[in-house]
């Protein structure tokens, strides 16, 4: 009986091995960009705003759009985050990114869509969507443009 089902068992094993190989050979651009995003989430949740900002291009040309506000530059973006999440009466909450869709555009560029959610100590959960453009620099992958919306 075991020998009679051998061809179908071999076919099943071949399919399983192929599926495993596909999941283990993730696109290197996607893997690198996902790593930056995961590091940002971890830094935020440790109240490390500078660590969070390490995922952004440290340049006056960085663009950050949120709601109706446009911010240009790394330092002004950091200052905006500090004012919104670390100044008196504000908290950072717990950040969670989800629904990541990372699309490599080239070996040194990627487009990312996803969702964010903050869980605050009072139970409120501001949330929204974002689109990011990443570029690979000698010191790694960095966000060069961020467009975030939220409620």
SEMIDO-927869 format. One record per residue (C-alpha): x, y, z; residue in three letters. Coordinates in nm, 4 decimals, padded with zeros to 6 digits. Each point is the difference from the previous one (the first is absolute). Example, Ala and Ser with C-alpha at 12.3 -4.5 7.8 and 13.67 -1.06 7.14 Angstrom:
<atoms>
@x 01.2300	y -00.4500	z 00.7800	res ALA
@x 00.1370	y 00.3440	z -00.0660	res SER
</atoms>
This chain:
<atoms>
@x 00.0000	y 00.0000	z 00.0000	res UNK
@x 00.2839	y 00.2384	z 00.0868	res UNK
@x 00.1718	y -00.0722	z -00.3324	res UNK
@x -00.3236	y 00.0452	z -00.1968	res UNK
@x -00.0458	y 00.3563	z 00.1376	res UNK
@x 00.3670	y 00.0851	z -00.0406	res UNK
@x -00.0382	y 00.2194	z -00.3149	res UNK
@x -00.2684	y 00.2157	z 00.1636	res UNK
@x 00.2046	y 00.0252	z 00.3195	res UNK
@x 00.3050	y 00.1073	z -00.2005	res UNK
@x -00.2086	y 00.2616	z -00.1841	res UNK
@x -00.1339	y 00.1333	z 00.3306	res UNK
@x 00.3490	y 00.0118	z 00.1505	res UNK
@x 00.1319	y 00.1805	z -00.3097	res UNK
@x -00.2764	y 00.2626	z 00.0296	res UNK
@x 00.0712	y 00.0516	z 00.3692	res UNK
@x 00.3728	y 00.0394	z -00.0601	res UNK
@x -00.0620	y 00.2491	z -00.2824	res UNK
@x -00.2357	y 00.2053	z 00.2173	res UNK
@x 00.2542	y 00.0011	z 00.2817	res UNK
@x 00.2757	y 00.1132	z -00.2370	res UNK
@x -00.2159	y 00.2875	z -00.1276	res UNK
@x -00.0726	y 00.1280	z 00.3499	res UNK
@x 00.3646	y -00.0234	z 00.0968	res UNK
@x 00.1236	y 00.2021	z -00.2986	res UNK
@x -00.1768	y 00.3283	z 00.0732	res UNK
@x 00.1003	y 00.2940	z -00.2135	res UNK
@x 00.3039	y 00.1677	z 00.1604	res UNK
@x -00.1518	y 00.3461	z -00.0500	res UNK
@x -00.3191	y -00.1038	z 00.1796	res UNK
@x 00.1979	y -00.1625	z 00.2799	res UNK
@x 00.2207	y 00.3065	z 00.0535	res UNK
@x -00.2902	y 00.2473	z -00.0077	res UNK
@x -00.2099	y -00.2147	z 00.2353	res UNK
@x 00.2945	y -00.0056	z 00.2406	res UNK
@x 00.0113	y 00.3813	z 00.0092	res UNK
@x -00.3734	y 00.0184	z 00.0675	res UNK
@x 00.0209	y -00.2625	z 00.2751	res UNK
@x 00.2907	y 00.1884	z 00.1600	res UNK
@x -00.2053	y 00.3202	z -00.0085	res UNK
@x -00.2937	y -00.1697	z 00.1706	res UNK
@x 00.2286	y -00.1449	z 00.2678	res UNK
@x 00.1746	y 00.3339	z 00.0601	res UNK
@x -00.3342	y 00.1815	z 00.0314	res UNK
@x -00.1266	y -00.2547	z 00.2494	res UNK
@x 00.3138	y 00.0583	z 00.2079	res UNK
@x -00.0655	y 00.3775	z -00.0114	res UNK
@x 00.3155	y 00.0444	z -00.2091	res UNK
@x -00.0987	y 00.2715	z -00.2445	res UNK
@x 00.3554	y 00.0416	z -00.1336	res UNK
@x 00.0124	y -00.3755	z -00.0655	res UNK
@x -00.3332	y 00.0258	z -00.1800	res UNK
@x 00.1328	y 00.2889	z -00.2091	res UNK
@x 00.3063	y -00.2073	z -00.0997	res UNK
@x -00.2279	y -00.1513	z -00.2655	res UNK
@x -00.0351	y 00.3399	z -00.1678	res UNK
@x 00.2476	y 00.1650	z -00.2358	res UNK
@x 00.1903	y 00.2548	z 00.2076	res UNK
@x -00.0267	y 00.2769	z -00.2563	res UNK
@x -00.1720	y 00.3362	z -00.0455	res UNK
@x -00.1596	y -00.1642	z -00.3075	res UNK
@x -00.1992	y -00.2558	z 00.2023	res UNK
@x -00.3719	y 00.0575	z -00.0595	res UNK
@x -00.2636	y -00.0866	z 00.2599	res UNK
@x -00.3704	y 00.0635	z -00.0579	res UNK
@x -00.2624	y -00.0615	z 00.2658	res UNK
@x -00.3555	y 00.1263	z -00.0210	res UNK
@x 00.0248	y 00.3506	z -00.1447	res UNK
@x 00.3549	y 00.0572	z 00.1256	res UNK
@x 00.3099	y -00.0266	z -00.2159	res UNK
@x 00.3347	y -00.0224	z 00.1749	res UNK
@x 00.3342	y 00.0164	z -00.1798	res UNK
@x 00.3189	y -00.1287	z 00.1538	res UNK
@x 00.1100	y -00.2543	z 00.2557	res UNK
@x 00.0369	y 00.2385	z 00.2950	res UNK
@x -00.3388	y 00.1700	z -00.0511	res UNK
@x -00.1589	y -00.3465	z -00.0256	res UNK
@x 00.1639	y -00.1056	z 00.3270	res UNK
@x -00.1144	y 00.3268	z 00.1618	res UNK
@x -00.3558	y -00.0642	z -00.1221	res UNK
@x 00.0015	y -00.3495	z 00.1514	res UNK
@x 00.1387	y 00.1332	z 00.3288	res UNK
@x -00.2686	y 00.2681	z 00.0183	res UNK
@x -00.2791	y -00.2452	z -00.0826	res UNK
@x 00.1125	y -00.2967	z 00.2113	res UNK
@x 00.2547	y 00.1033	z 00.2634	res UNK
@x -00.0990	y 00.3486	z 00.1144	res UNK
@x -00.2101	y 00.0708	z 00.3071	res UNK
@x -00.3310	y -00.1824	z 00.0064	res UNK
@x 00.0884	y -00.2290	z -00.2919	res UNK
@x 00.1072	y -00.3614	z -00.0076	res UNK
@x 00.1480	y -00.2263	z -00.2643	res UNK
@x -00.2283	y -00.2971	z 00.0607	res UNK
@x 00.0700	y -00.3429	z -00.1450	res UNK
@x 00.0567	y -00.0019	z -00.3775	res UNK
@x -00.1002	y -00.2830	z -00.2277	res UNK
@x 00.0580	y -00.0128	z -00.3747	res UNK
@x -00.2081	y -00.2405	z -00.2084	res UNK
@x -00.1101	y -00.0843	z -00.3530	res UNK
@x 00.3451	y 00.0744	z -00.1392	res UNK
@x 00.0230	y -00.0113	z -00.3774	res UNK
@x 00.3620	y 00.0483	z -00.1045	res UNK
@x 00.0542	y 00.0469	z -00.3728	res UNK
@x 00.3610	y 00.0122	z -00.1214	res UNK
@x 00.0329	y 00.2625	z -00.2734	res UNK
@x 00.3696	y -00.0626	z -00.0667	res UNK
@x 00.2931	y -00.1508	z 00.1860	res UNK
@x 00.0289	y 00.3280	z 00.1937	res UNK
@x -00.3634	y 00.1197	z 00.0265	res UNK
@x -00.3284	y -00.1273	z 00.1416	res UNK
@x -00.3594	y 00.1138	z 00.0444	res UNK
@x -00.1809	y -00.1036	z 00.3184	res UNK
@x -00.3647	y 00.0139	z 00.1033	res UNK
@x -00.1283	y -00.0962	z 00.3396	res UNK
@x -00.2065	y 00.0788	z 00.3050	res UNK
@x 00.0958	y 00.1339	z 00.3403	res UNK
@x -00.1752	y -00.0069	z 00.3343	res UNK
@x 00.0897	y 00.1520	z 00.3345	res UNK
@x -00.1434	y -00.1408	z 00.3202	res UNK
@x -00.0060	y 00.2718	z 00.2639	res UNK
@x -00.0167	y -00.0438	z 00.3782	res UNK
@x -00.3555	y 00.1404	z 00.0042	res UNK
@x -00.1152	y -00.2734	z -00.2408	res UNK
@x -00.0220	y 00.2245	z -00.3064	res UNK
@x 00.1417	y -00.1442	z -00.3207	res UNK
@x 00.0883	y 00.2627	z -00.2579	res UNK
@x 00.0720	y -00.1753	z -00.3295	res UNK
@x 00.0473	y 00.0597	z -00.3682	res UNK
@x 00.1809	y -00.0829	z -00.3196	res UNK
@x 00.3400	y 00.0907	z -00.1403	res UNK
@x 00.1965	y -00.0069	z -00.3209	res UNK
@x 00.3780	y 00.0137	z 00.0081	res UNK
@x 00.2746	y 00.0270	z -00.2569	res UNK
@x 00.3263	y -00.1649	z 00.1035	res UNK
@x 00.3406	y 00.0509	z -00.1576	res UNK
@x 00.3140	y -00.1995	z 00.0653	res UNK
@x 00.2980	y 00.2087	z 00.1116	res UNK
@x 00.3533	y -00.1123	z 00.0922	res UNK
@x -00.1131	y -00.0120	z 00.3658	res UNK
@x -00.3145	y -00.2029	z -00.0773	res UNK
@x -00.3649	y 00.0365	z -00.0993	res UNK
@x -00.1674	y 00.3275	z 00.0984	res UNK
@x -00.3432	y 00.1571	z -00.0411	res UNK
@x 00.0286	y 00.3020	z -00.2310	res UNK
@x -00.3732	y 00.0751	z -00.0161	res UNK
@x -00.2786	y -00.0765	z 00.2488	res UNK
@x -00.3680	y 00.0743	z -00.0545	res UNK
@x -00.2070	y -00.0958	z 00.3041	res UNK
@x -00.3714	y 00.0374	z 00.0583	res UNK
@x -00.1902	y -00.0749	z 00.3146	res UNK
@x -00.3005	y 00.0324	z 00.2236	res UNK
</atoms>
